[in-house]
Structures are given as C-alpha cells and as structure tokens.
Amino acid sequence: MSGGATPAAGSAPAAPAGYRPEQAAPPAPPAGGEQFPPIESLDMAAAPAQPSEAMMRLAERAAGSAEAGVSSEGFEASVHKIKEQVLPRLLERVDPEAAATLNKEELTEEFRPIILEVLAELKLTLNRREQFALEKVLVDELLGFGPLEELLNDPDISDIMVNGPLQTYVEKKGKLQLAGIQFRDEEHLFQIAQRIVNQVGRRVDQTTPLADARLKDGSRVNVIVPPLSLRGTAISIRKFSEKPITIDMLKGFGSMSEHMATVLKIAGACRMNIVISGGTGSGKTTMLNALSKMIDPGERVLTIEDAAELRLQQPHWLPLETRPPNLEGDGAITIGDLVKNALRMRPDRIILGEIRGAECFDLLAAMNTGHDGSMCTLHSNSPRECLGRMENMILMGDIKIPKEAISKQIADSVDMIVQVKRLRDGSRRTTQITEVIGMEGDVIVTQDLFKFEYRDEDADGKIMGEFVSGGVRPYTLEKARQFGFDQPYLEACL
C-alpha cells in the first residue's frame, strides 16, 4: 500500500512530522450551539474541592466507635466507690424493716454515727462535702431508686434510659448523652426495677417480664427484664415537668406561632374533638396536658390510660387506669372496657391517653353522643396517616361494618388533628393543624389551617423554619361562634 493511502475506518490519521498540540486548530463549536453545551464545558468552579460538611459528619460517624464507656473520673465516681465499700458493712448494722418506716431526713440522722464508725474501720477520711454526698447516696440506695435518684432530681433531664447495669443514657434538650452512673450488678438493677413497679401494684419477673408503672410525680416508667431483654434489666423513664406546661409556654419555646396558639386555645375552649398525632417522644402528652388548661372548670373530665401519666389542670377530673391480666391470664380491664364504663359516669369530656386498637370506635361513639371536646393521642407521622390509622384500628376489632361507614364516622366525629414532631435538632414543633371537613366519595377531606415549613439550618445545627397559615376559612367556625370566639378564630386563621 502506498504512503498516501486512506487510513482504515475507525483509526485516527497519523500526525504530520513536527506537529505540536498547541498549534492545533480550535475545536468546532458543539452541535447544539451555546444553548446546550456539552457536559465537559460546564463551569465546575462551584463544585467544592473538599468534601461537604455533611459528608465530613458522615465520615466521622462511620469512623466512630459503637461502644461508649462510662467515665469513672470525678467527684461523684469517687463517692460511689466509697459507697460500695461502706454499704455492705452498713447493712450489717441496720434493721431494714425499721429503716423502711423512716423518711429520708430521719434515716440520714440515724445513719450518720454508723457511717462514721464504718469509715473509721475502713480507715477512710472524708471531708464534709464527701460525707454529705455519701450519706445521700446511701439513703437513696435504701429508700429511693439508687443511682437513678440523681438523674430524677435533675430538672434538665427529660428521659432516662437504662440499658442494663453498666450503661445509662439521658435526654437533655432533645439530645441523648451518656450518664455517668452505673449499678453494682444485674441483681441491684433488678431490685430497683421491682421497687418502682411495686409502688403502683404491678409486678415484674420472668413470668411477667414487661411492666408499665409511674412514679409519684407522674413520670412514666417502662420495665423489661430478661429473658426478653438480652443486656439485662432495661428501664425507660419519661419525666414530666413539675410545672404544668401551658400553650403560651409552648409558644415561648418556639413550638408554634402566636396565631396557632390562639387557634388551639379556642379549639380547646369550644369543645372541639381533637386528635393529637405524632411520633414517640414528640410531645403528644405535653400538648394534651396544655390543651386541657382551656377546659371549662365546671366540666367533668374523665381520663383513661394504660399507665396514668396525664395531669390535667382541672378541678373536676377523674383519672382511670387499665389493669393487666393476672398470672392465670384473667382479670384484665382494657381501655375499651373503661371507655364503655365511663359513658355511665356522666362525663362532659372523655380523654384517652393513647389509642392503639379497637377502643378507637368507642371513643368516636362517645364524641358523637354528647361528649364534645373529647381528645386523644395517636402515633402517626401526618394527619392523613392519622386518619388511615384510625380506620385500621377500628377494622382490627370485631365490628362488622363497611370501611365507608367507618370513614364517615371518623369524619363526623373528629374536628381537628394537631400534628407534633420532634425534629432532628431535638426541638419539638407543632408541624400541622388540620381540620377534618367531611367526606367526598369514600375519601375523608381535610384542610390545613397551619403548617411548619423547613427553611434552613444554622451553624449550630438548629433547624430554622416558618409557621405558615393556610389562609382558609375554618370549617369549624360555627362551633367557635356558639361560644363567641368566631371573630378571633377567623382572624387567627387568616
């Protein structure tokens, strides 16, 4: 083949001698013109040279250790070490039955000389501060809840989660963190759990390894023990504020806007049937307690719960609590049983701490039979999902009625759904206030009066957003008019 022959198809022609890349002709413009430039020519200056902050956080999390130990340093840890040495010798010198008849102050006075005697035997010298701290932890051990006492007395802690004797987490300002306490062993932790549930007449052991209870201040407690819990006895405590939370306080915390607070106050006062929807730990019970402040003091209110935790701010309030079955599986009193019985107790309003099953139908029946203003909480992620869950819960029962009739019953009974949510920065917000209007075909129709819209996140990770009004005329305006609140209700919604 001669040198001037055409190159084979698909191969590039040979470069002439002396060719340099910088002498090459400029490339032809892309076929699409400037309107559709090829991907290679797009300006990539905006792309970050370093990984984004979010990706760096992700890398740190992936590299972090899954196990976190408990710090053994500090003043509290040293006092607890001394307590472990003193307690066995102290118990040898004390009559437990006699000690149980004394209160904490009297027991401290009785213990003081005995503690000094034991310290002298052990050749331990403590200063005044250490001695007072030691007296406190010893009294807590015998009369209180041991290491949990200091956590229960901390007003900044809202949740306590004990995962076996060696690990305890607490929630502060919406964030979980490791607590610097430990139990001696599994037996010690199990004794504390039994002491908690025995106070409310419940029991926990291998035959009944699950128990719900409450503390004297109303805090809710759940206990689960082996063999169901594989890391030892687990205790979950949801603490409640000693000071009653009001809607104005929630507004001050940033949970809702001024107009939303006004709407909720009017809804509570005007006997609207309200369902509070949200996830675990989102603040449903707190919202229900705050709404109860708006109930007329002359109304008779009955609350029904599995473990009584509601603390209504009303003079005429009667709390009812379910009863679990005995060891033979008999004698259980369910929420549904209590709702039916409550209808015979002349209530003005019936409030359910939480609905989980077929008792939902009994509550809807109560809302439709002269108990306007009834309320309940329900686990759900959105108002629309809340309505679907209510339908499903009724279908879980033995009620033989079509789904369309159930949907109509819900639409006729429920006036408002308040959606609360715990955001990832730990804050709790009222994300939606939704009205239930009625039925359109076989679909329940709703409208949003207010909605929280996410905007951004600041440098500290705090979520920034805006509470936006739907700008619609409320369907429940007629109910507000009957109580003389129609004008402020309309102004707040618009």
Secondary structure, DSSP 8 states (H G I E B T S, - for coil): --TT----TTS-----TT--GGGS------TT-TTS--GGGS--TTS-SS--HHHHHHHHHHHS-S-------SHHHHHHHHHHHHHHHHHHHS-HHHHHTS-HHHHHHHHHHHHHHHHHHHT----HHHHHHHHHHHHHHHHS-TTHHHHHT-TTEEEEEEESTT-EEEEETTEEEE-S---SSHHHHHHHHHHHHHTTT---SSSS-EEEEE-TT--EEEEE-TTT-TTS-EEEEE---SS---HHHHHHTTSS-HHHHHHHHHHHHTT--EEEEE-TTSSHHHHHHHHHTTS-TTS-EEEEESS-------SSEEEEE-B---TTS---B-HHHHHHHHTTS--SEEEES---STHHHHHHHHHTTT-TT-EEEEE-SSHHHHHHHHHHHHHHTT----HHHHHHHHHHH--EEEEEEE-TTS-EEEEEEEEEEEEETTEEEEEEEEEEEEEEE-TTS-EEEEEEE-----TTHHHHHHTT-HHHHHHHH-
